[in-house]
Amino acid sequence: MSQKLLKKIKDVAKEEGFILAGITSPKAPPHISTYLDWIDAGRHAAMGYLADDRARKRRANPRLILPEAESILVLAAPYPDPKFAEASEKDSLHGQISAYAWEDDYHLTLKEKLQNIVAFIESEVGHPIPNRWYTDTGPILERDLAQRAGLGWIGKNTCLIHPKIGSYFFLAEILLGIKLPIDEPFTADHCGTCTRCLDACPTQAILPKRTIDANLCISYLTIENKGEIPEELRPKLGNLVFGCDICQEVCPWNQKPDRSSRPVRFGIKIDPHPNLIAELSLTPQEFNKKFKKKPVKRAKRRGYLRNIAVALGNAGDPVAIPALEKALDDIEPLVRDHAKWALNKIKLKGK
Ligand code: SF4
């Protein structure tokens, strides 16, 4: 297939809102052994779906996902810079939600865009093409493939970073049953001697070899973790109630991103700094309504209110005591337990 078709595909990807696009082959990703070592060391915490035999084999060989795969189109879709939250309250009685979760759920919004790109390619070649697309949902090492498709390098914080754009973007991939010209891999490592992300991580979750210990990562603890948050880590969460942007916020490559490549406005649908006391009283119906089709729904009400209770404990403000006492009767044991911890913390502080 020609460079001409590739250019057209990249143009269509841009029209669909993707800010980076590159093609790589379905060969084994270069850092598969790092991934397997990470799993074997138990750094994936309770995310067992990352560790089973199927997950390992598919990540090592994208053709197990789509046997006809000849090329992989890797794409990047921007999300807001956490610095640019609309003016909202930022005192200690307000939480902080990770910037990727401010808009509608990207799994839903990117789906149509990826389907449009496939439809375009099929119309250009004149016949259906075997394909499979993912956006952080499939058994695929997407950052590895993105690096090999020329989109950027994997930073010490494990995010994919583009030298002009930074790292505030989602990755998506389309496995395609047609051969397309392969892009040059991104070989430079612009982290150099910088250690800002390692120094800033509140829980020291960042490990060597561009990996993270999920057991310590605040994003894992507040989103994927379905159980309790270890007591010794709770104070380190501060007011982070869903995800964490710290290792990206301190990264020098996110300080002056090329504005021309990013949207002027984003479709921000939630308050990035929610009122903690109000959130703690959300009923299941209110939670479902408020976060319908939003990434926060992933934590479920019990996980989100668990995080809210921890943030209130960390705020240490006695004004939260009535709301926390009410939460001692919550229908969810997880919420009750964390509310109890928060109350103790506030009372201890007052002594
Ligand atoms: Fe690399 Fe520094 Fe960014 Fe960390 S903060 S990812 S070390 S450039």
Residues whose N, C-alpha, C, O or C-beta is under 5 A from the ligand:
A	BS01	SF4	G155 K156 N157 H190 C191 C194 T195 R196 C197 C247 V250 C251 P252
